[in-house]
């Protein structure tokens, strides 16, 4: 009986220790790998971007491993399909933080999913590095939440002033947007600046994630007779564009904030997207050899061309590795987050230097569909020249 009591006490002590040291989890001694979780929508309307995360992070891991790994260890990725759903993402985030081998998490794709994960990663004291969450409230929610894409509070004003205003000379704008944390923050950032710029918002309509019939929102916006329609979303942009054009509304100009220069968008819309305008913090340049090499390899592995989204996912993994290299002492979850906050790195998409909140400021270019291809309509200097 005494032996059984002692055994029970030991078991309870071990369980208590495990529960109270989650935040300082160290990669197990003797383990030859260092493990990162990746949360991404591999299925659903944002599957293009989730697949991009999966391929790009594995590309980075393969390159780093081939070069000797990090801290003498090979990188291992655990990729999980969040479906772009905040609840699904938070359930998977909990699974990852409970896996003591996982030292940091890359993801999720949407701001809503990433924000749903924050309470979980904050409690576990583990890094959540989103390549793409751009809601300005996200990174400031926790010392362990980071993003490298840029903030909607920067891109929204740029879109109003330099795309709708300077480039398109828009006077009356209708906005169709997804009703999500990202969509709402994007809508506010753009429309607040439109007021400053003197651009009239004549109509706005939103829809929920997963919606496929946009007849009612298109009809509402069309009735206001805007000269330009701005679509704020990622995965559903192609459907909205197609339904606008097939409804017979062929003379209105179209712009979109969200999908970047997506080749899949053109493939899905064909001539319907001709003239479509977007903003992006990164555009593939034929003179940028590393970026073009990435594009070639990514396209071979993914079966489609990359947008900015897999590029920043690729950069995110390299950024984590750069932070780990600078850690003095044990590699713990908390040590990674602390070092990451002050680590600077220049990736394919440009320099990364975190602001106090844990996100970065980006500059933007303008892309446009011409003759069925994305072309660079205006470069980074467009916002600084008369």
PANU-977883 format. One record per residue (C-alpha): residue in three letters; x, y, z. Coordinates in pm, 1 decimal, decimal comma, always signed. Example, Ala and Ser with C-alpha at 12.3 -4.5 7.8 and 13.67 -1.06 7.14 Angstrom:
PANU-977883
 rest        X        Y        Z
  ALA  +1230,0   -450,0   +780,0
  SER  +1367,0   -106,0   +714,0
This chain:
PANU-977883
 rest        X        Y        Z
  UNK     +0,0     +0,0     +0,0
  UNK   +278,8   +243,4    +88,8
  UNK   +448,2   +184,2   -244,5
  UNK   +125,4   +259,0   -427,8
  UNK    +74,5   +583,1   -231,5
  UNK   +429,2   +697,4   -303,6
  UNK   +381,6   +615,5   -671,6
  UNK    +60,9   +818,8   -680,1
  UNK   +233,2  +1113,4   -515,3
  UNK   +515,4  +1097,9   -769,2
  UNK   +271,7  +1086,8  -1057,8
  UNK    +79,7  +1384,9   -921,4
  UNK   +402,3  +1576,3   -869,8
  UNK   +508,0  +1508,6  -1228,5
  UNK   +170,9  +1622,1  -1360,0
  UNK   +185,7  +1938,5  -1149,7
  UNK   +531,8  +2016,2  -1275,2
  UNK   +418,9  +1970,4  -1634,4
  UNK   +125,4  +2206,7  -1579,9
  UNK   +331,2  +2479,3  -1417,9
  UNK   +621,2  +2484,0  -1665,0
  UNK   +431,2  +2516,0  -1991,4
  UNK   +565,7  +2863,2  -2059,6
  UNK   +927,4  +2760,2  -2015,2
  UNK   +911,9  +2441,0  -2216,8
  UNK  +1256,7  +2348,0  -2341,5
  UNK  +1319,5  +2132,0  -2645,3
  UNK  +1371,2  +1783,3  -2495,3
  UNK  +1734,1  +1698,1  -2418,9
  UNK  +1891,3  +1484,1  -2687,0
  UNK  +1619,9  +1565,5  -2938,9
  UNK  +1775,3  +1617,1  -3280,9
  UNK  +1485,2  +1827,9  -3407,6
  UNK  +1323,8  +2157,5  -3318,7
  UNK   +951,4  +2156,1  -3387,1
  UNK   +723,7  +2435,7  -3509,7
  UNK   +350,2  +2420,2  -3561,0
  UNK   +193,0  +2568,8  -3875,5
  UNK   -174,7  +2669,8  -3876,4
  UNK   -321,5  +2735,4  -4220,0
  UNK   -648,8  +2698,9  -4414,4
  UNK   -563,5  +2401,8  -4634,3
  UNK   -929,9  +2367,3  -4731,6
  UNK  -1209,3  +2621,5  -4779,5
  UNK  -1221,5  +2955,5  -4960,2
  UNK   -868,4  +3050,7  -4851,4
  UNK   -710,6  +2717,4  -4946,7
  UNK   -478,1  +2882,4  -5201,6
  UNK   -316,0  +3080,7  -4922,6
  UNK   -307,9  +2793,3  -4673,8
  UNK   -143,7  +2566,2  -4928,6
  UNK    +99,6  +2850,3  -4990,1
  UNK   +187,5  +2855,7  -4620,6
  UNK   +244,2  +2480,2  -4621,9
  UNK   +467,5  +2475,5  -4929,3
  UNK   +665,2  +2790,2  -4843,0
  UNK   +741,2  +2697,0  -4482,1
  UNK   +850,4  +2349,0  -4590,4
  UNK  +1075,6  +2504,8  -4854,8
  UNK  +1239,4  +2718,8  -4585,7
  UNK  +1272,0  +2422,0  -4350,3
  UNK  +1431,4  +2206,4  -4621,1
  UNK  +1682,1  +2479,7  -4705,5
  UNK  +1773,1  +2541,0  -4341,8
  UNK  +1804,6  +2168,9  -4270,4
  UNK  +2026,7  +2119,1  -4574,6
  UNK  +2252,4  +2393,9  -4441,1
  UNK  +2287,8  +2222,6  -4103,5
  UNK  +1968,8  +2322,3  -3925,8
  UNK  +1953,3  +2556,8  -3628,5
  UNK  +2141,8  +2513,4  -3301,6
  UNK  +2258,4  +2175,6  -3430,5
  UNK  +1901,8  +2052,0  -3483,3
  UNK  +1687,3  +1982,1  -3784,5
  UNK  +1356,4  +2163,9  -3821,1
  UNK  +1033,7  +1966,0  -3809,2
  UNK   +696,0  +2114,8  -3903,2
  UNK   +353,2  +2003,5  -3785,0
  UNK   +102,6  +2148,5  -4034,1
  UNK   -266,2  +2159,0  -3935,0
  UNK   -570,2  +2263,0  -4138,8
  UNK   -760,2  +2542,5  -3963,7
  UNK  -1005,4  +2571,0  -4256,3
  UNK   -989,7  +2947,0  -4200,0
  UNK  -1234,0  +2903,6  -3911,7
  UNK  -1149,1  +3079,0  -3581,5
  UNK  -1292,4  +2800,6  -3362,8
  UNK  -1113,6  +2529,3  -3557,9
  UNK   -792,8  +2730,4  -3541,9
  UNK   -813,5  +2777,7  -3165,8
  UNK   -884,3  +2406,7  -3113,4
  UNK   -574,6  +2319,6  -3317,0
  UNK   -368,0  +2586,0  -3139,6
  UNK   -455,9  +2420,5  -2810,3
  UNK   -339,1  +2085,1  -2947,0
  UNK    -11,1  +2238,1  -3054,2
  UNK    +62,2  +2411,8  -2723,4
  UNK    -12,0  +2090,4  -2536,7
  UNK   +253,2  +1916,2  -2746,5
  UNK   +565,6  +1989,4  -2544,5
  UNK   +788,6  +1947,9  -2850,4
  UNK   +631,4  +2247,4  -3028,2
  UNK   +843,1  +2554,6  -2958,8
  UNK   +659,4  +2817,5  -3168,3
  UNK   +361,8  +2841,2  -3405,1
  UNK   +347,6  +3000,6  -3750,1
  UNK     -4,6  +3110,3  -3843,5
  UNK   -286,9  +3155,3  -3884,0
  UNK   -373,4  +3312,6  -4218,5
  UNK   -670,6  +3531,8  -4125,5
  UNK   -676,2  +3794,1  -3853,5
  UNK   -991,7  +3639,7  -3705,0
  UNK   -830,8  +3298,3  -3665,9
  UNK   -507,3  +3443,8  -3529,8
  UNK   -693,9  +3660,4  -3278,8
  UNK   -892,9  +3357,8  -3162,1
  UNK   -562,5  +3179,0  -3092,3
  UNK   -411,9  +3457,3  -2881,2
  UNK   -562,6  +3364,6  -2539,1
  UNK   -432,3  +3010,6  -2584,0
  UNK    -77,9  +3100,2  -2683,9
  UNK    -62,3  +3377,6  -2424,2
  UNK   -144,3  +3136,4  -2144,3
  UNK   +111,1  +2885,3  -2274,6
  UNK   +373,7  +3158,8  -2330,3
  UNK   +448,2  +3038,5  -2683,3
  UNK   +504,9  +3249,9  -2994,9
  UNK   +226,6  +3284,2  -3251,5
  UNK   +393,1  +3437,1  -3558,6
  UNK   +131,6  +3509,5  -3822,8
  UNK   +271,9  +3577,7  -4168,1
  UNK    -43,5  +3762,3  -4273,8
  UNK   -269,1  +3880,4  -3987,8
  UNK   -293,9  +4255,6  -4046,1
  UNK   -569,4  +4365,6  -3809,2
  UNK   -397,8  +4644,9  -3611,1
  UNK   -537,5  +4505,9  -3284,7
  UNK   -395,0  +4154,6  -3326,1
  UNK    -26,3  +4178,2  -3231,2
  UNK    -89,4  +4403,0  -2932,9
  UNK   -311,1  +4139,9  -2770,6
  UNK    -12,3  +3948,6  -2629,0
  UNK   +365,2  +3965,9  -2588,0
  UNK   +366,5  +3632,7  -2773,3
  UNK   +167,3  +3748,3  -3080,8
  UNK   +359,3  +3873,9  -3386,0
  UNK   +284,2  +3949,1  -3752,0
  UNK   +509,2  +4026,8  -4049,5
  UNK   +263,0  +4126,7  -4325,5
  UNK   +198,6  +4485,5  -4219,6
  UNK   -100,1  +4663,7  -4069,1
  UNK   -434,2  +4753,4  -4223,5
  UNK   -398,8  +5089,4  -4051,7
  UNK   -111,4  +5150,4  -4299,1
  UNK   -242,6  +4977,7  -4613,0
  UNK   -597,9  +5113,5  -4588,3
  UNK   -492,6  +5480,6  -4602,4
  UNK   -247,5  +5401,9  -4884,0
  UNK   -527,4  +5238,8  -5080,2
  UNK   -757,0  +5538,4  -5040,9
  UNK   -504,1  +5812,1  -5112,5
  UNK   -282,1  +5655,3  -5376,5
  UNK   -500,4  +5393,8  -5547,2
  UNK   -858,5  +5523,8  -5527,9
  UNK   -751,7  +5887,3  -5529,4
  UNK   -428,2  +5946,4  -5715,6
  UNK   -417,6  +5642,4  -5949,1
  UNK   -785,6  +5575,0  -6023,9
  UNK   -920,4  +5929,2  -5974,6
  UNK  -1228,0  +5775,4  -5812,2
  UNK  -1505,9  +6008,4  -5698,6
  UNK  -1783,5  +5773,9  -5586,9
  UNK  -1689,2  +5437,0  -5438,1
  UNK  -1892,9  +5135,3  -5335,1
  UNK  -1734,9  +4881,3  -5100,3
  UNK  -1814,0  +4509,9  -5071,8
  UNK  -1637,1  +4341,0  -4782,0
  UNK  -1622,9  +4028,0  -4570,0
  UNK  -1772,0  +4066,4  -4222,2
  UNK  -1470,3  +3950,0  -4020,7
  UNK  -1211,1  +4107,7  -3790,8
  UNK   -988,4  +4167,5  -4093,0
  UNK  -1272,3  +4291,5  -4312,1
  UNK  -1402,9  +4533,4  -4051,7
  UNK  -1058,6  +4676,0  -3975,7
  UNK   -983,5  +4710,4  -4348,8
  UNK  -1316,4  +4881,5  -4411,5
  UNK  -1254,9  +5129,7  -4130,4
  UNK   -896,7  +5202,1  -4236,6
  UNK   -998,7  +5272,8  -4596,3
  UNK  -1316,4  +5469,4  -4529,2
  UNK  -1164,3  +5685,6  -4255,9
  UNK   -901,3  +5799,2  -4506,4
  UNK  -1159,0  +5838,3  -4784,5
  UNK  -1325,6  +6106,3  -4573,2
  UNK   -993,5  +6288,1  -4547,1
  UNK   -929,5  +6248,1  -4920,0
  UNK  -1274,0  +6371,9  -5018,3
  UNK  -1376,1  +6043,2  -5183,5
  UNK  -1745,2  +5969,4  -5139,4
  UNK  -1859,1  +5631,4  -5006,3
  UNK  -2191,2  +5590,2  -5185,6
  UNK  -2272,3  +5235,6  -5071,4
  UNK  -2135,9  +4948,8  -4866,1
  UNK  -2244,1  +4588,6  -4819,3
  UNK  -2090,0  +4294,8  -4639,2
  UNK  -2120,4  +3918,1  -4631,0
  UNK  -2014,4  +3634,4  -4401,0
  UNK  -1734,9  +3385,0  -4460,1
  UNK  -1844,7  +3092,7  -4674,5
  UNK  -2114,8  +3285,3  -4860,6
  UNK  -2127,0  +3209,4  -5233,3
  UNK  -2422,7  +3408,6  -5369,6
  UNK  -2341,3  +3780,0  -5375,5
  UNK  -2646,7  +3892,5  -5573,2
  UNK  -2798,8  +4098,0  -5291,9
  UNK  -2480,3  +4284,4  -5198,0
  UNK  -2400,0  +4356,6  -5562,5
  UNK  -2754,4  +4483,0  -5626,5
  UNK  -2736,3  +4713,4  -5323,8
  UNK  -2404,8  +4866,3  -5426,8
  UNK  -2496,1  +4892,8  -5795,3
  UNK  -2808,4  +5094,2  -5708,8
  UNK  -2584,9  +5374,6  -5573,7
  UNK  -2410,8  +5405,6  -5914,6
  UNK  -2044,8  +5417,8  -5799,0
  UNK  -1767,1  +5472,4  -6051,8
  UNK  -1546,7  +5223,4  -5862,0
  UNK  -1614,4  +4912,8  -5651,0
  UNK  -1360,4  +4807,1  -5390,1
  UNK  -1369,5  +4443,5  -5272,6
  UNK  -1215,5  +4368,3  -4932,4
  UNK  -1145,3  +3996,6  -4896,4
  UNK   -906,0  +3720,3  -5002,0
  UNK  -1066,9  +3390,7  -5101,0
  UNK  -1404,4  +3513,0  -5231,4
  UNK  -1276,1  +3797,5  -5450,5
  UNK  -1288,6  +3589,1  -5768,8
  UNK  -1653,0  +3496,2  -5706,4
  UNK  -1751,1  +3856,3  -5638,8
  UNK  -1571,0  +3978,5  -5952,1
  UNK  -1735,0  +3712,4  -6168,9
  UNK  -2082,5  +3781,9  -6031,8
  UNK  -2043,1  +4157,9  -6081,3
  UNK  -1950,0  +4109,3  -6445,6
  UNK  -2201,3  +3833,2  -6525,3
  UNK  -2479,0  +4045,9  -6373,4
  UNK  -2426,2  +4281,7  -6667,0
  UNK  -2240,9  +4544,0  -6465,4
  UNK  -1947,1  +4575,7  -6699,5
  UNK  -1864,3  +4947,0  -6690,2
  UNK  -1771,9  +4986,3  -6321,6
  UNK  -1401,1  +4981,9  -6233,2
  UNK  -1286,8  +4718,6  -5984,2
  UNK  -1020,6  +4724,5  -5713,0
  UNK   -941,2  +4480,1  -5435,2
  UNK   -748,9  +4485,8  -5109,5
  UNK   -654,2  +4143,1  -4975,3
  UNK   -565,7  +3878,2  -5232,5
  UNK   -241,2  +4031,2  -5355,0
  UNK   -132,8  +3955,4  -5711,2
  UNK   -295,2  +3611,6  -5715,2
  UNK   -260,9  +3418,7  -6040,1
  UNK   -538,4  +3185,9  -5926,5
  UNK   -770,2  +3486,5  -5910,3
  UNK   -699,8  +3556,8  -6278,9
  UNK   -738,7  +3189,2  -6367,2
  UNK  -1081,6  +3184,8  -6200,2
  UNK  -1204,9  +3514,1  -6346,9
  UNK  -1034,5  +3526,0  -6688,3
  UNK  -1144,5  +3838,5  -6878,4
  UNK  -1369,2  +3946,3  -6589,1
  UNK  -1066,9  +4062,8  -6391,1
  UNK   -911,8  +4266,4  -6672,8
  UNK   -818,3  +4606,3  -6527,6
  UNK   -850,4  +4491,4  -6165,1
  UNK   -624,3  +4690,8  -5932,7
  UNK   -471,3  +4589,5  -5600,2
  UNK   -211,6  +4688,0  -5342,0
  UNK    +66,8  +4461,0  -5221,8
  UNK   +379,9  +4501,9  -5008,7
  UNK   +570,6  +4276,3  -5249,5
  UNK   +574,1  +4219,1  -5624,9
  UNK   +793,6  +3968,9  -5807,7
  UNK  +1065,9  +4152,6  -5997,9
  UNK  +1255,4  +3982,2  -6280,3
  UNK  +1575,3  +4151,7  -6157,1
  UNK  +1541,9  +3998,6  -5808,0
  UNK  +1720,8  +3664,0  -5852,9
  UNK  +1643,4  +3516,1  -5505,4
  UNK  +1273,7  +3605,1  -5540,1
  UNK  +1252,3  +3458,5  -5890,5
  UNK  +1427,9  +3140,6  -5773,2
  UNK  +1172,3  +3113,5  -5492,8
  UNK   +888,3  +3165,6  -5740,5
  UNK  +1018,4  +2892,2  -5970,6
  UNK  +1062,2  +2633,9  -5693,6
  UNK   +734,0  +2723,8  -5524,8
  UNK   +538,3  +2694,0  -5849,2
  UNK   +690,6  +2351,1  -5918,6
  UNK   +594,9  +2226,8  -5571,6
  UNK   +255,5  +2395,0  -5530,0
  UNK   +125,8  +2377,2  -5886,9
  UNK    +38,6  +2747,9  -5887,8
  UNK   +227,8  +3075,9  -5873,8
  UNK   +290,3  +3245,1  -5538,2
  UNK   +146,2  +3571,8  -5410,7
  UNK   +300,7  +3777,9  -5131,4
  UNK   +138,5  +3545,7  -4875,3
  UNK   +368,1  +3240,3  -4913,1
  UNK   +663,5  +3478,1  -4943,2
  UNK   +602,2  +3620,0  -4595,9
  UNK   +535,4  +3267,8  -4461,4
  UNK   +877,0  +3166,0  -4596,1
  UNK  +1032,0  +3475,3  -4436,3
  UNK   +855,9  +3398,0  -4106,6
  UNK  +1033,5  +3065,2  -4063,8
  UNK  +1371,7  +3217,4  -4144,5
  UNK  +1295,4  +3494,4  -3894,7
  UNK  +1223,6  +3240,4  -3619,7
  UNK  +1551,6  +3064,2  -3694,4
  UNK  +1739,6  +3394,2  -3684,6
  UNK  +1593,6  +3462,4  -3339,0
  UNK  +1686,1  +3116,3  -3210,9
  UNK  +2046,2  +3160,4  -3326,9
  UNK  +2076,6  +3461,0  -3095,9
  UNK  +1945,3  +3290,2  -2782,7
  UNK  +2207,1  +3252,5  -2512,1
  UNK  +2121,7  +2956,0  -2294,7
  UNK  +1838,6  +2701,3  -2323,1
  UNK  +1601,3  +2727,0  -2617,6
  UNK  +1263,1  +2771,4  -2450,6
  UNK   +928,0  +2895,3  -2570,5
  UNK   +966,1  +3214,5  -2368,2
  UNK  +1324,8  +3268,0  -2483,3
  UNK  +1216,1  +3246,1  -2847,4
  UNK   +941,8  +3506,9  -2799,4
  UNK  +1169,5  +3741,5  -2607,3
  UNK  +1445,7  +3719,3  -2867,4
  UNK  +1203,7  +3743,6  -3160,0
  UNK  +1075,2  +4081,6  -3040,9
  UNK  +1417,0  +4242,1  -3097,2
  UNK  +1537,4  +4038,7  -3395,6
  UNK  +1571,1  +4220,5  -3727,6
  UNK  +1580,1  +4028,3  -4053,2
  UNK  +1562,5  +4110,0  -4421,9
  UNK  +1371,5  +3848,3  -4616,1
  UNK  +1240,7  +3815,0  -4969,7
  UNK   +957,8  +4056,7  -4890,8
  UNK  +1193,1  +4314,2  -4740,5
  UNK  +1311,2  +4418,3  -4394,4
  UNK  +1135,2  +4299,8  -4080,1
  UNK  +1168,0  +4512,0  -3768,0
  UNK   +897,1  +4476,2  -3508,5
  UNK   +720,2  +4775,3  -3363,1
  UNK   +645,4  +4768,3  -2988,1
  UNK   +312,6  +4594,5  -3050,7
  UNK   +481,2  +4307,1  -3237,9
  UNK   +394,7  +4391,7  -3597,2
  UNK   +575,1  +4576,6  -3877,7
  UNK   +522,2  +4873,1  -4108,7
  UNK   +532,2  +4806,3  -4482,5
  UNK   +543,4  +5012,0  -4798,4
  UNK   +311,6  +4922,3  -5084,4
  UNK   +309,2  +4902,0  -5463,1
  UNK    +18,2  +4894,1  -5707,1
  UNK    -54,2  +4593,3  -5926,0
  UNK   -302,2  +4574,2  -6212,8
  UNK   -432,8  +4301,4  -6442,9
  UNK   -344,4  +4385,0  -6803,2
  UNK   -384,9  +4138,6  -7091,2
  UNK   -454,7  +3859,7  -6842,9
  UNK   -140,8  +3914,6  -6631,3
  UNK    -46,6  +4106,2  -6318,9
  UNK   +182,2  +4398,6  -6398,2
  UNK   +347,8  +4652,4  -6172,2
  UNK   +142,6  +4967,2  -6224,0
  UNK   +330,4  +5185,2  -5972,4
  UNK   +629,4  +5121,1  -5747,1
  UNK   +718,9  +5199,9  -5387,4
  UNK   +800,6  +5560,0  -5477,2
  UNK   +446,6  +5633,1  -5596,4
  UNK   +345,0  +5758,4  -5252,0
  UNK   +642,8  +5993,4  -5228,9
  UNK   +630,6  +6159,6  -5571,1
  UNK   +391,0  +6437,1  -5680,5
